[in-house]
Amino acid sequence: MKICVTSEGKTLDSKVDPRFGRCRNFIFFDTDTGNFEAQENANAQFQGGAGIQSGQLVVSRGVEAVLTGNVGPNAHQVLSAAGISIFAGISGTVKEAIEAYKKGEYKATDTPSVGSKFGMPGKSS
């Protein structure tokens, strides 16, 4: 199974990024093989639409689950429409998040965890 974790860095020891659409990096992790790929999030710089663009990127990578700190309504809609399970409120390192996910310690969210524009410069909600 392929999952995606939002990350502040490009290794499994990096911290989970608290933002989805404007996270610094995505870590695409295969739970069957343990292989992963880090991809810089070019959508983080967009003035608007970062959640939608990031959601579409993740959908195109064929993941089944997303682990992140927060997810806004636009990204939530894109991911949910594609049948991707969303786990918000995740913190710690990417490695810790993956291990907790594999142990079934997280519950998927049915709603966005923050309002639109979260993570934009000058916006806190």
C-alpha positions as CSV (number, residue, x, y, z in Angstrom):
1,M,0.0,0.0,0.0
2,K,1.3,3.5,-0.9
3,I,0.8,6.3,1.6
4,C,1.7,10.0,1.6
5,V,3.1,11.9,4.6
6,T,3.5,15.7,4.6
7,S,7.1,16.4,5.7
8,E,9.3,19.4,6.6
9,G,12.3,17.5,5.2
10,K,13.2,14.7,2.8
11,T,14.0,11.8,5.1
12,L,12.0,9.5,7.4
13,D,13.6,11.4,10.4
14,S,12.1,14.7,9.3
15,K,9.2,16.2,11.2
16,V,5.6,15.8,9.9
17,D,4.6,19.2,8.3
18,P,1.5,20.6,9.9
19,R,0.1,21.7,6.6
20,F,-1.1,19.7,3.6
21,G,-1.4,22.0,0.6
22,R,1.6,24.1,1.6
23,C,3.8,21.5,3.1
24,R,7.5,21.6,2.2
25,N,7.7,18.0,1.0
26,F,5.6,14.9,0.4
27,I,7.0,11.5,1.4
28,F,5.5,8.7,-0.7
29,F,6.0,5.5,1.3
30,D,5.3,1.9,0.3
31,T,4.2,-0.1,3.4
32,D,4.8,-3.4,1.6
33,T,8.5,-2.7,0.6
34,G,9.6,0.1,3.0
35,N,10.7,2.1,0.0
36,F,10.0,5.8,-0.1
37,E,10.4,8.8,-2.3
38,A,10.5,12.4,-1.2
39,Q,9.1,15.1,-3.5
40,E,9.3,18.8,-3.0
41,N,5.9,20.5,-3.0
42,A,6.0,23.1,-5.8
43,N,2.4,24.0,-4.9
44,A,3.4,25.6,-1.6
45,Q,4.3,28.9,-3.3
46,F,0.9,29.4,-5.0
47,Q,-1.2,32.4,-3.8
48,G,-4.3,30.3,-4.1
49,G,-5.3,26.7,-5.0
50,A,-2.4,25.0,-3.2
51,G,-4.7,22.5,-1.5
52,I,-6.4,21.6,-4.7
53,Q,-3.1,21.3,-6.7
54,S,-1.4,19.3,-3.9
55,G,-4.4,17.0,-3.6
56,Q,-4.3,16.4,-7.4
57,L,-0.6,15.6,-7.2
58,V,-1.2,13.1,-4.4
59,V,-4.1,11.5,-6.2
60,S,-1.9,11.1,-9.3
61,R,0.6,9.1,-7.3
62,G,-1.9,6.4,-6.5
63,V,-1.8,6.7,-2.7
64,E,-4.5,5.1,-0.5
65,A,-3.9,7.3,2.6
66,V,-2.5,10.7,3.6
67,L,-1.0,11.5,7.0
68,T,-0.7,15.2,7.8
69,G,-1.1,17.8,10.6
70,N,-4.0,19.6,9.0
71,V,-6.1,19.5,5.8
72,G,-8.3,22.2,4.5
73,P,-11.7,21.9,2.8
74,N,-10.5,22.0,-0.9
75,A,-7.7,19.4,-0.4
76,H,-10.1,17.3,1.7
77,Q,-12.7,17.3,-1.1
78,V,-10.1,16.3,-3.8
79,L,-8.6,13.5,-1.7
80,S,-12.0,12.2,-0.5
81,A,-13.4,12.2,-4.0
82,A,-10.5,9.9,-5.0
83,G,-11.2,7.5,-2.2
84,I,-8.1,8.4,-0.2
85,S,-8.3,8.1,3.6
86,I,-7.1,11.2,5.4
87,F,-5.5,11.2,8.8
88,A,-5.1,14.7,10.4
89,G,-3.6,15.8,13.7
90,I,-0.4,13.8,13.0
91,S,2.9,15.0,14.6
92,G,6.3,13.7,15.3
93,T,8.7,12.3,12.7
94,V,7.6,10.8,9.4
95,K,9.0,7.4,10.6
96,E,6.9,7.6,13.9
97,A,3.8,8.5,11.9
98,I,4.2,5.6,9.5
99,E,4.8,3.2,12.4
100,A,1.7,4.4,14.3
101,Y,-0.3,4.2,11.1
102,K,0.8,0.6,10.5
103,K,-0.3,-0.3,14.0
104,G,-3.7,1.2,13.4
105,E,-3.3,4.0,16.0
106,Y,-5.0,6.7,13.8
107,K,-8.6,7.3,12.9
108,A,-9.4,8.8,9.5
109,T,-11.1,12.1,9.4
110,D,-14.4,12.8,7.6
111,T,-14.1,16.6,7.7
112,P,-11.4,19.2,7.1
113,S,-9.3,20.0,10.2
114,V,-8.9,23.7,9.3
115,G,-10.6,26.4,7.3
116,S,-9.7,27.6,3.9
117,K,-6.5,29.7,3.5
118,F,-4.8,27.9,6.5
119,G,-1.0,28.1,6.1
120,M,-1.0,31.1,3.9
121,P,1.3,34.0,5.0
122,G,-0.6,36.2,7.4
123,K,-3.4,33.6,7.9
124,S,-3.9,31.5,11.0
125,S,-7.3,29.8,10.3
